[in-house]
């Protein structure tokens, strides 16, 4: 993982339903609401089959519509149009893409505007009453070898994509599905092993703030987390280190909601928001006599030279939590959303 401000991936089982019929019938006195036949003989009661928060057909239409609107919006970077089908952390990233679009290469700009569609979709629908959202695992026409996990939540009465997490380090693990084809929601505040899903952001941002000396110790080292640690380790290197210092500070995610699904192995898969600022400050010897010029991405937000440059990054991550160990963050995507 790198703190990239170049274009990332574009936003970009059903089982046979079983009806349980009771076979052992206890004879009781008839009363209001009892199930009896015409002659007063008890009849077998039929249990209701659990329903998903949405049907598979509805979920398919939601994803199809998102795909269609996203393709239209990307052609002209129409943020208002995209906002009709997108929200949350993923939309923060999309707005940043549109803002920084002019700083990209011609090749990247062309690729971003090209139409695409989602393939090999698997829908993970929680039971009605347990969640307001559902998840989809798929590939995209521009990247058939890498899965993406997408979360669609109900925002102001409309299902919108709120997370899009590309599995670039490890495959998305098997999500638990019951005999009705429904997925089980995990409580974000409940510990799974050493950490609860809603504490992942704090632990991950500690990698930037302290190099993982505090809360970051609760995470299992991964390729993704090591990439973030390298930013901390190299903060005092480079030409600019001669006249400035660089530090990172945890920030509040724009949209704090955490989403969790139970895994087939007993663990939990969590999609979590995160954020931090990156502060570059002139050393005391240069204060009052010099100012720093922003790079081309920072200049889009603020072209002025200054003694302190503070960049804000909003991110979205994916972690596997095991009851027997520390969480593993395997996906992390940050976008610069401001520079002052």
N, C-alpha and C positions, 0 to 999 in steps of 0.2 A: 504494500500500500504506500502510495506517495500522496502528499497533500497536493494533489493535482488541480490545476485550474484550467486544464485543457479539457476538451469534451470527453466525457466518460461514455459508457454505454447509453444508448438512447432509451428514453422511456417509451425506452424501448419496453374412486373405485366403487365405482358404484357397485355395491353388492345387491343381491336379490333381497328385496324387503320381505322380512318374515313377520307374520302375524301370530302372536302368541295366543293360544286358546287354552283355557284351563280345562284340565281333564278330570280333576278331582273336585267334586261339587259337594259343599256342605249344606245340608238341609237346615234352613232356619225359618223362623216365622216370617211371613210376608209382611213387608212394611213399605213405606213410601220410598220409591226409587229402586226397589228390588227388581231383578230380571226374572220374569216368570212367563211361562207359556199361557195359552188360553185357558188350560185346565188348572192353572196354578202350579204346574211343574216347573222347577227352576231350569233355566236354559243356560248354556255356557256363556260366560262373559268374554268379550273380546277386548284385548288390550290395544291401545292406540299405538300405531307405529310412530316413533319420534320423527319430527320434521326438522329440516334444516332451517337456518336463519334465512336462506334463500333456496329455491330449487336450482338444480343444475342448469335448467333451461334459462332461468333468470340470470344466473351467474355468467353463463355464456354470452348472453346479450349485453351485460355490463362490460365485459372484456372486449367484445366486438365493437361496442360504441366507443370505448376508450381508445382503442386502436385507430378507429376512423377519425375521431376528433384530434387525437395527438398528431396524426399524419398531416391533417389540415393545418393545425396550429404551427407545426414546425416549419412549414413552407415560408411563412412570413413572420415567424416568432410572435404570434398573437397570444400574449399572456392571458388576456381576458377570456379568449375562447378556450384555452387549455384549462383555465380555472373552473370551467363547467364540469370537468371530468377528473380533476386532479387537485389534491390538497396535501397538507402535512409536510413532512420533511422532504419528500420527493419533489413537491412543488417549489419549495425553497431552492432546490438544486436546479430545477428547470428555469426558474426566473433568472438565476445566475448565469445559466447557459445562454439565455437570450441576451442578457446584458453584456456578456463578454464575447459574444459571437464575432464581433468585428476584429478581435485580436487573434482569431484562429487562422490556420492556414487555409488556402483555397480548397485543398483536398478535404479537410475536416468539415468545412462549411457545406460542401457539396454532399458529403456523406450524411450529415445531420438532417438535411432536407429531403433525403430520399425516402420514399414510402417503404414500410415494412409491415410484417404481420407476425403474430405469435403462433407458434406451432407446438405440437406435443403437449397439450395442456392437461394438467391434473388439477381437479378442484377439491379444496379442503374446506368443507362447510360445517361450522359448529352447529350444534342443536339450537333450535329456536329458543330464545329466552336466556341463552348463556353468553351471547355476544351480539354485537351490532355489525360484525364484519365477517369476511371470508377471505381465504388465501388461494392463490393459484401458482402452480409451478409450471414453467413453460420454457421453450427456447424461442429465439427470434429468427426471422428469415435471414438476417445479416450475421447471425452467430449461432449456428446449429449445434455447436459442441459444448456450449455453456448454458446451464440452467439459470433462470431468474425466478426468485420468489417475490410475488407481488401481493400486497395487502390492499383490499378494497373495503373501506369503512363508510358508514352512512354519515354524511356531513350535510347538515341543513336539509335533511330529507332525501338526499341523492347519494347513491353509491359513487365514491371517488377513490382513485388510487392514492394511497398515502405512503406506501413504501414500495421500492423496486430495488431488490438486492441481488446482484450478480455473483454467482458462486465461482469466483475465480481462483480460490485456494483449494477448496475441497468440495465434493458433491454435496448437495442438500441431503441431509440424512432422512431416513424413512420416517414419515409422519404417521402416528397412530390413527387408524380408522376403524370404527366399530362395525358390527354386522349390518348396520343400517346405512353404511357409507358416510358416517358423520365423524368429524374430527373433534377432539377434546381440547377445550381452552385451558391454558395454564394461568394461574393467578400470578400477576407480575410482582406482587409483594411477598410471595412465599419463597423461602429459601429452597434452592435445589443444589445440594452439595454445600459449597462454601459461600454462595452468593444468591441473592434474589435478582430476577431480571431487571427490576427497577433500580438496581444499584450498579448496573453495568456501565452506564455513562460516567459515573463518578470514578470508577476503577479505571476505565479506559483513558479518561482525560488526565489521570495522574501520570500516565506514561509521558505525556507532554510536559506536565508541570514539574515533576521531580525525577523523571526517568524510571518511574515505577517503584519508588522506594517506600511508598505508603500504600494507598488502596490498590495500586496496580499489582501488588504482590499476590492479590487474590485471583489473578488471571494466569492461565496456562500460556506460556510463550508459543506464538504461532508465527507463520510468515507475515501475516497481516500486522500483528502487534510489534514484531521486530522492525517492520518498516516505519511504524510510528516512532519507535524508540530511536531510530536512526536520526530523525529530525531533531530530537532532544540532544542526542550525542553530538550532532554536527552544528548546533546552534552557534557555537563560538568559532566556527571555521569559515573560510571564504574571504574574498577581498574586503567585503564590507565589515568584517569583524575587526579590522584595524581602527575603525572610527565609530562603530556602533555595537550595542549589545542586543541580543534577541532573547525573548522569553515568551512563554505560553501561559495562558490563564483559562481555566475552565469557565464556560459561559452557559447560559440557559438555552436549551434547545427551543426553537420557535414553536414546536408542537411536542409536548412532553409525553404523549401517550405511548405506552409500551405494549407490544402484542406478543402473546406466547401460545405455542401449540405443543401438546404432549407428543413425544417421540415413541416409536415402536420399542425402543430399548429401555424405556422408563425415564428418559431424560426430558428436557424441554428445549425447544427451538424458540429463540426470542429475537424479535425485530425491535431495535431500540434507537431512539434519537440521541444525538450528542452534539456538542458545540464547544468551540474555544476561540480565543483571540490570540493573535500573534503580534507581539509588540516589538518593534525595532526602534531603539532610542540612541541618539548620539551620546558618545561618552563625554564626561564633564569637560575634558580638554578642548572639545570642539563646540560646546554649547555657546551660543551668542555670536559666533563667527561663521558658522557653517549651517547648511540645511541639507536634508536628503531629498533626492528626487525619486518619485515613485516609479515602479516598473510599469510596463504597458497595461497590465491587468489592473493594478492599483490605480493608475491614472484615469481609467474609465470611471471610477467612483469619485476620485478627487485628484485632479492634475497638479495641485499646488505642492511646492517643495515645503518640507516641514522638519522639525527637530525630532518628532515622534511619529511613526507610521503604525497605526493599529489596524490590522486586518481581521475581519470576523469570518469564521468558517462554520457553516452548519453541516452536520453529517448524519448519516444513517448507517447502522451496523447490524450484523447478524451474528448471533452467538449460540453455541451449543452448551447447555448446562447439564452436567451429569450428577446424579445423587452421590457418586463415589469420588468426585474430584473437583477440580477448579474449572470454571467456564473457559471455553475456547472461542475467541472472536475470530471468525474466518472471513468476514466481509466488512470493509469499512470504506465509505465513500464520502469525502468532504468536498464542498464547493465554497469558494469565496463569495460571500454575499454582501460584503461592504468593506470599504477601506477609508480610514479617516486620519 
